[in-house]
Every structure is written in structure tokens, then in C-alpha cells.
Amino acid sequence: MGFPTDAKILTVDDMATMRKIIKSLLNQLGYNNVDEAENGKEALSKLRQQKYDLVLLDWNMPEMDGITLLQEIRKDPNLKDIPVIMVTAEAKKENVLLAVQSGANNYIVKPFTAETLKEKMDKVWSQIHEE
């Protein structure tokens, strides 16, 4: 059992190309309700305006980076339960640790395939529906 295909997903990345790639991978997996933001500030205002079921969050961005946005999401009582998967080009142990400590549900390293994305999403889905 994984994320329902009608899940509303926000992909946050400062690179338009990367957002396009992620959107296309999600489309391949049957997810068509995909919104995008190009930085943490824009993402935060979108998150406060409407409900999302999942956030795919790039680490390195101008304005507000992924970790800062993640911490903002976790501090906000209305947003704190939204599952967040960090997306990054760096797989350093200390980064993974920081992401987990900041409240990321999972972590995915660029570049990745639709299969990897699905696997991570399914893992997060089963984590949040365990309770």
C-alpha cells in the first residue's frame, strides 16, 4: 500500500529542470496532482494556503533552504504532520542525520528513478499509517 494516486504533492526545487523531472517521474507513477515551488519561502506560503499530502524538498536553495523550510513545517501546528522527503545531491552522513533530526520522513539522493521515488514514498506512507 502506498500513497493514493490522488495525493496532492508539492515539489520544491530552485531548478526548473529538476522540478520538471520530478513532476514527470510522479506522473509516470500515476500522480497528477503535483504543485511546485522554487524556494522555501514560496513553498511555505503555498503550504499555509492549501493542504498537501506530501512535500518533496530540495536541500540547497536560495531564499530559504530545505532544512530551514523543514524546521518551519515541523514548528507549525497546522503543517507539522505533513510527510517530507528531502531531495539532495549530497549523501553525506551528517546531512542525512540533520535531515532526520529536523523531522524529514525520508531522504532521496539525486539522480533517482521513478522506482526509487515510489519505494521511498511507499516507505513513508507505511510509517505514517503505522501509528
trRosetta pair geometry for C-beta under 8 A, 3 or more apart (Angstrom, degrees):
i j d omega theta_ij theta_ji phi_ij phi_ji
1 122 7.6 144 93 -149 40 92
1 125 6.7 -136 118 127 79 129
1 126 7.0 121 74 -82 90 86
1 129 7.6 -65 106 69 129 156
2 118 6.8 -13 -146 -172 165 82
2 121 5.9 62 -170 112 114 97
2 122 3.9 -60 -104 -101 106 85
2 125 5.0 140 -152 28 47 159
3 7 4.6 -40 171 -16 109 157
3 31 7.5 12 106 -86 123 125
3 53 6.8 131 -153 130 113 128
3 54 6.4 -26 -120 -35 149 144
3 121 5.1 -63 -4 164 124 115
3 122 7.3 -114 -5 -82 76 49
3 124 7.8 12 -55 78 108 101
3 125 5.0 -144 -55 -77 65 129
4 7 5.3 133 68 -43 72 88
4 53 7.9 -78 50 180 90 169
5 29 7.8 -163 -117 127 92 76
5 30 4.3 -55 -128 130 127 110
5 31 5.8 -142 -153 -84 65 57
5 32 7.6 35 165 9 94 81
6 33 6.1 54 -169 -6 51 140
7 31 6.4 -38 60 -127 91 112
7 33 6.6 -174 90 65 36 119
7 53 3.9 -109 -160 74 94 148
7 54 5.9 36 155 4 130 111
8 33 4.7 -75 -102 134 60 121
8 35 6.9 18 -180 -3 92 110
8 50 7.6 -91 147 134 156 113
8 51 6.7 99 58 104 142 69
8 52 5.0 -118 107 -128 100 56
8 53 5.2 118 48 3 65 92
8 54 7.8 167 87 30 47 71
9 26 6.2 -148 72 -142 154 151
9 31 5.9 27 5 168 137 139
9 33 6.6 117 16 94 75 74
9 34 5.0 -22 71 -111 100 73
9 35 7.1 175 89 27 47 69
9 52 6.7 89 -121 -166 18 103
9 53 6.6 -50 -71 62 61 87
9 54 4.8 -18 -114 71 84 99
9 55 7.5 164 -162 -90 63 27
9 56 6.6 28 177 -8 109 103
10 34 7.8 153 -93 -162 23 58
10 35 5.0 -26 -106 74 71 98
10 36 7.1 149 -162 -99 61 26
10 37 6.3 14 -178 -1 107 107
10 43 6.3 123 153 -144 132 95
10 46 6.3 152 -127 109 139 132
10 47 6.8 -97 8 -76 172 86
10 52 4.6 -37 -15 -128 110 157
10 54 7.4 -174 28 94 67 52
10 55 4.9 -17 68 -113 101 75
10 56 7.2 -171 92 28 50 67
11 19 5.5 143 111 -138 119 78
11 22 4.7 161 -148 107 151 139
11 23 6.3 -135 29 -64 153 77
11 26 7.5 -138 -50 -23 133 144
11 34 6.2 11 -5 -172 111 106
11 35 7.5 170 22 84 68 45
11 36 5.1 -26 68 -107 87 82
11 37 7.7 176 88 27 43 66
11 55 7.9 160 -88 -163 29 52
11 56 4.5 -11 -114 63 75 111
12 36 7.3 158 -85 -160 39 61
12 37 4.7 -14 -110 67 85 98
12 38 7.6 -176 -156 -92 64 5
12 39 7.3 51 -171 -168 100 5
12 40 6.9 72 176 -86 141 49
12 42 7.9 166 -130 78 100 93
12 43 4.3 1 -104 -83 133 142
12 55 6.5 7 -3 -174 115 98
12 56 6.9 175 23 86 68 57
12 57 4.9 6 55 -119 115 63
12 58 5.8 -132 106 18 72 85
12 61 7.3 -64 149 -45 96 162
12 66 7.1 147 101 -105 120 88
12 69 7.0 -117 130 116 165 170
13 18 4.3 -107 146 96 154 121
13 19 4.9 -169 56 -62 111 80
13 22 6.9 140 -6 1 141 140
13 36 7.6 -48 34 -158 81 106
13 38 7.1 -38 87 -133 43 49
13 58 4.0 101 -107 -31 73 139
13 61 7.1 -156 -152 -84 34 120
13 87 7.0 -46 -81 82 111 133
14 38 5.4 70 -125 177 49 78
14 39 5.6 40 -90 -80 93 80
14 58 6.7 -126 3 87 72 150
14 60 7.7 -78 19 113 124 65
14 61 4.2 156 -36 -132 115 90
14 62 6.0 95 -115 20 152 81
15 18 4.1 73 82 7 108 109
15 19 6.9 -179 94 -10 57 82
15 58 7.8 146 22 -110 88 166
16 19 5.6 -54 -150 36 35 112
16 20 6.3 38 151 -22 67 105
16 38 7.3 -19 -72 -107 72 113
17 20 5.6 -56 -152 34 30 114
17 21 6.4 31 150 -21 65 104
18 21 5.5 -50 -147 34 34 113
18 22 6.3 32 156 -16 66 105
18 58 6.9 72 121 -85 148 136
18 110 7.4 -38 -133 -116 119 145
19 22 5.9 -56 -147 39 30 109
19 23 6.1 33 153 -22 65 110
19 36 4.7 70 -164 -145 132 143
19 38 7.4 -67 -45 -94 146 71
20 23 5.7 -55 -145 37 27 114
20 24 6.2 27 155 -19 63 109
21 24 5.8 -59 -150 37 27 111
21 25 6.5 28 152 -19 64 104
22 25 5.7 -52 -149 35 33 111
22 26 6.3 33 152 -18 65 106
22 34 8.0 -180 118 -167 89 142
22 56 6.0 -179 -173 109 143 151
22 87 7.4 -33 -95 -115 137 170
22 117 7.8 154 -143 -114 76 147
23 26 5.7 -55 -150 37 30 112
23 27 6.3 34 149 -22 64 105
23 34 5.1 160 -129 116 85 150
23 36 6.8 -52 -67 -59 122 125
24 27 5.4 -48 -146 33 33 115
24 28 6.6 40 152 -23 62 100
25 28 5.6 -49 -153 31 33 115
25 29 6.6 24 150 -12 63 107
25 112 7.8 51 -130 96 166 86
25 113 7.5 166 -132 171 124 34
25 114 4.5 -168 -158 -93 88 79
25 117 5.4 98 144 12 132 160
26 29 5.7 -62 -153 42 34 108
26 31 4.1 -64 173 71 94 117
26 32 7.9 166 126 -72 97 29
26 34 5.2 114 94 -76 150 142
26 117 7.3 -104 -75 143 65 148
27 30 7.7 81 -176 -48 30 9
27 31 6.6 -92 -77 69 31 62
27 32 6.1 62 -117 -94 77 69
27 34 7.4 -86 -57 2 79 140
28 114 4.8 -71 89 -111 132 153
29 114 5.5 -177 -54 -171 98 108
29 117 6.8 -119 -40 95 149 115
29 118 5.4 180 -122 -81 134 106
29 121 7.9 103 158 35 161 153
31 34 6.0 85 131 -55 101 104
35 46 6.6 -177 135 179 137 144
35 52 7.3 -108 41 -101 123 117
37 40 7.9 97 124 -92 127 12
37 42 4.1 178 -163 105 104 103
37 43 3.8 167 84 -74 156 72
37 46 5.5 -142 -71 8 129 141
38 42 5.8 41 44 38 67 151
38 61 7.7 166 153 -154 55 127
39 42 5.3 92 56 14 72 101
39 43 6.9 -134 101 -6 35 95
39 61 4.9 170 -127 156 75 127
39 62 6.1 -57 -114 76 134 65
39 63 3.9 62 159 50 149 134
39 64 6.0 112 157 41 96 76
40 43 5.4 -58 -143 39 31 114
40 44 6.1 34 159 -24 68 104
40 61 6.0 150 -23 83 88 131
40 63 5.9 -172 44 102 84 97
40 64 2.8 -105 74 93 128 104
40 65 6.3 -2 -31 48 139 11
40 66 6.8 -160 -78 -82 111 31
40 68 6.0 48 -174 82 170 99
40 69 3.6 -142 -138 -64 108 117
40 72 7.5 116 176 24 114 139
41 44 5.9 -53 -149 31 27 110
41 45 6.8 20 156 -13 62 104
41 63 4.7 -91 -1 158 115 126
41 64 4.9 130 -43 3 73 122
42 45 6.1 -59 -153 37 31 105
42 46 6.5 30 151 -17 66 107
42 63 7.7 45 -9 111 85 161
43 46 5.7 -59 -151 38 32 110
43 47 6.1 33 153 -22 68 108
43 55 7.2 88 -174 -147 126 125
43 57 7.5 94 -169 -114 167 96
43 64 8.0 -129 40 78 103 120
43 69 5.8 28 78 -150 131 144
44 47 5.6 -53 -145 36 31 113
44 48 6.4 26 156 -17 64 107
44 64 7.1 -7 -15 79 126 161
44 69 6.1 -140 -59 -136 99 92
44 72 5.8 -26 -111 117 128 146
44 73 7.6 -135 -110 -67 83 77
45 48 5.8 -56 -148 38 33 109
45 49 6.4 29 153 -20 64 111
46 49 5.7 -65 -149 37 32 109
46 50 6.7 -37 176 38 68 94
46 52 7.8 53 128 -41 100 128
47 50 7.7 -92 -137 61 19 57
47 52 6.2 -64 -117 13 76 122
47 55 7.3 -8 -92 -82 123 133
47 73 6.7 -69 164 -107 166 98
47 79 5.5 48 155 -117 123 133
47 82 7.2 -113 -148 7 118 169
48 76 7.7 -99 -91 -167 94 158
48 78 7.4 82 -125 88 67 134
48 79 7.4 -58 -81 -57 64 126
52 55 6.1 75 117 -64 142 82
52 82 6.0 49 82 -141 91 134
53 82 7.4 -178 -168 -141 14 86
53 83 7.5 1 154 36 57 101
54 82 7.2 172 -102 -180 22 87
54 83 5.2 -24 -115 77 75 100
54 84 7.7 156 -165 -91 59 33
54 85 7.1 10 -177 1 105 102
54 121 6.9 13 -142 -133 162 100
54 124 7.4 102 -123 107 115 146
55 73 7.2 -124 25 -106 160 161
55 82 5.9 59 -10 139 109 121
55 83 7.3 180 26 96 72 51
55 84 4.6 -16 68 -112 105 79
55 85 7.3 -180 90 28 55 62
56 85 5.3 -16 -114 68 66 101
56 87 5.6 40 172 -29 87 127
56 108 7.8 -28 -148 39 99 133
57 66 4.6 132 150 -145 103 107
57 69 6.4 -159 -150 87 133 128
57 70 6.4 145 114 -67 165 97
57 84 5.5 0 1 -169 131 104
57 85 6.9 159 23 78 78 46
57 86 5.5 -44 77 -111 95 51
57 87 6.2 165 77 16 36 85
57 104 7.8 -131 56 -115 124 105
58 61 5.6 99 95 -48 112 111
58 66 5.4 -146 97 -66 42 126
58 86 8.0 84 -137 -166 10 62
58 87 5.1 -43 -91 76 54 99
58 88 6.9 121 -159 -84 55 60
59 65 6.5 8 165 179 51 103
59 66 4.2 -89 -116 34 32 137
59 67 6.7 31 -147 -32 78 86
59 86 6.0 52 -70 -175 91 106
59 87 7.0 -144 -18 81 78 48
59 88 3.9 26 -6 -96 131 113
59 89 7.8 -125 41 19 119 66
59 90 7.0 -82 64 38 159 102
59 95 7.2 1 -131 -165 156 123
59 99 7.8 -70 -100 -85 111 117
60 65 6.1 -26 -123 -135 32 109
60 66 7.2 -33 -20 0 25 107
60 88 7.1 96 -5 -131 87 93
60 89 7.7 -42 18 24 124 102
61 64 6.9 1 92 78 109 46
61 65 5.3 155 47 -116 73 51
61 66 6.3 102 9 -39 108 75
64 68 5.0 -120 -172 90 85 126
64 69 5.4 106 131 -60 113 90
64 72 7.7 -3 177 -10 140 144
65 68 5.2 93 58 12 72 103
65 69 7.0 -137 102 -4 36 92
66 69 5.6 -58 -147 39 31 110
66 70 6.1 35 155 -24 67 106
66 86 6.0 109 150 -135 139 93
66 87 7.8 -154 -115 48 156 65
66 88 7.4 -135 43 -72 159 103
67 70 5.5 -50 -146 34 32 115
67 71 6.5 32 154 -18 64 103
67 86 8.0 25 -77 -117 67 131
67 98 6.4 -20 -122 140 136 114
67 99 6.9 -106 -101 -95 92 64
67 102 5.5 -144 -155 -77 84 175
68 71 5.8 -54 -151 36 32 111
68 72 6.4 35 149 -20 64 105
69 72 5.5 -54 -150 35 34 114
69 73 6.3 38 151 -22 67 103
70 73 5.7 -51 -149 32 31 113
70 74 6.4 25 154 -14 64 108
70 84 5.7 164 -121 127 96 162
70 86 7.1 -21 -71 -81 145 104
70 99 7.3 5 103 -145 179 67
70 102 4.9 73 109 134 125 121
70 103 5.9 174 163 66 101 95
70 104 6.0 -33 -146 -67 147 81
71 74 5.8 -56 -145 40 31 109
71 75 6.3 31 154 -22 65 108
71 102 5.4 -73 -69 -158 82 107
71 103 7.3 135 -95 23 46 118
72 75 5.8 -59 -147 35 29 110
72 76 6.4 25 157 -22 64 110
72 79 7.9 7 125 80 72 146
73 76 6.1 -63 -151 32 28 108
73 79 4.7 -106 -154 130 69 123
73 80 6.7 143 145 -99 65 40
73 82 6.2 -86 -175 57 124 113
73 84 6.3 116 87 -54 159 142
73 103 7.4 -157 84 97 98 136
74 79 7.8 -79 -52 101 19 93
74 80 5.3 67 -149 -130 39 83
74 102 6.9 -172 1 165 149 65
74 103 4.0 136 -84 16 142 170
75 80 7.2 -170 44 -86 11 104
76 79 4.1 33 86 31 119 106
76 80 6.0 -173 75 -46 56 78
77 80 6.0 -27 -126 -3 24 120
79 82 5.4 -39 -174 4 70 119
80 103 7.9 -78 -157 -170 77 153
81 128 7.9 108 180 -145 88 121
83 105 4.5 -17 -156 -8 87 160
83 124 4.9 112 -174 168 142 126
83 125 7.8 -77 -31 -74 174 48
83 127 7.9 125 -117 74 125 112
83 128 5.7 -90 -68 -48 122 144
84 103 7.0 58 44 116 126 87
84 104 5.4 -93 98 -127 99 62
84 105 5.7 137 55 7 52 93
85 104 6.9 82 -129 -171 25 99
85 105 6.2 -56 -74 67 63 93
85 106 4.7 -16 -119 71 89 93
85 107 7.0 -167 -166 -73 71 18
85 108 5.7 30 163 -5 114 111
85 120 5.7 93 -136 143 142 126
85 121 7.1 -69 -41 -83 152 65
85 124 6.3 -96 -67 -53 105 151
86 99 4.5 -87 0 -144 159 136
86 104 4.6 -34 -21 -128 109 148
86 106 7.4 -157 26 99 71 45
86 107 5.0 -10 61 -115 101 71
86 108 7.1 174 86 27 52 65
87 108 5.2 -18 -107 71 70 98
87 110 6.4 67 173 -49 91 97
88 91 7.4 160 94 -68 103 51
88 95 6.6 -126 100 159 164 141
88 107 7.4 -31 24 -165 106 91
88 108 7.8 138 24 79 60 51
88 109 6.3 -37 77 -115 68 60
88 110 6.7 -124 116 3 20 96
89 109 7.0 81 -139 -164 22 75
89 110 4.7 -42 -89 57 68 112
90 95 5.4 117 110 -21 109 170
90 109 7.6 -123 75 -129 18 99
91 95 7.2 -149 -162 63 14 127
91 96 7.0 25 -168 -50 58 111
91 109 4.6 -9 -73 -99 109 142
92 95 4.4 91 66 1 88 107
92 96 7.2 -160 92 -7 47 83
93 96 5.7 -55 -150 34 34 111
93 97 6.3 34 153 -18 67 108
94 97 5.5 -52 -147 39 34 116
94 98 6.2 38 154 -22 66 105
95 98 5.7 -53 -146 36 30 110
95 99 6.3 32 154 -21 64 106
96 99 5.8 -56 -151 35 29 113
96 100 6.4 25 153 -16 64 108
96 107 5.5 10 -127 -113 84 179
97 100 5.8 -59 -147 38 29 108
97 101 6.1 25 157 -15 66 110
98 101 5.8 -56 -142 41 29 109
98 102 6.1 24 157 -17 64 111
99 102 5.9 -62 -147 40 25 107
99 104 4.0 -15 163 12 91 144
99 107 5.4 103 100 -90 154 116
100 103 7.9 99 178 -29 27 9
100 104 5.8 -71 -82 54 37 93
100 107 7.5 -58 -56 -39 85 123
104 107 6.0 69 129 -67 142 82
105 124 4.5 73 134 -129 131 109
105 127 6.2 167 -164 77 106 147
105 128 7.2 -24 -132 -50 142 106
106 120 4.9 164 133 -168 149 99
106 123 6.0 105 -89 88 145 118
106 124 5.1 -103 -9 -67 125 105
107 120 7.9 -132 61 -139 30 132
108 112 5.4 -40 172 -35 110 164
108 116 6.6 128 -145 139 112 110
108 117 6.7 46 -139 -101 159 64
108 120 5.2 -61 -73 -57 114 170
109 112 6.6 125 77 -60 50 109
112 116 4.2 -110 -173 79 108 139
112 117 5.9 125 121 -51 122 83
113 116 4.9 103 53 5 74 98
113 117 7.1 -134 99 -2 42 88
114 117 5.6 -56 -150 38 34 114
114 118 6.2 36 152 -22 67 106
115 118 5.8 -56 -149 36 28 111
115 119 6.3 33 151 -23 64 107
116 119 5.5 -53 -150 33 31 116
116 120 6.4 28 155 -16 65 105
117 120 6.0 -57 -151 37 30 108
117 121 6.2 27 153 -18 65 110
118 121 5.7 -57 -145 39 30 111
118 122 6.1 30 156 -20 66 108
119 122 5.9 -57 -148 36 25 110
119 123 6.4 27 153 -22 62 107
120 123 5.6 -53 -150 33 31 114
120 124 6.5 30 153 -17 65 105
121 124 5.8 -55 -151 37 32 110
121 125 6.3 36 150 -23 65 106
122 125 5.4 -50 -147 34 33 116
122 126 6.4 28 156 -15 65 104
123 126 6.1 -58 -151 37 28 105
123 127 6.5 33 149 -23 63 106
124 127 5.5 -52 -149 33 34 115
124 128 6.4 20 159 -11 68 107
125 128 6.3 -63 -147 41 27 100
125 129 6.2 1 161 1 64 117
126 129 6.1 -69 -137 51 29 97
126 130 6.4 57 156 -54 63 95
127 130 5.9 -40 -158 -4 28 120
128 131 7.3 -32 -176 4 39 107
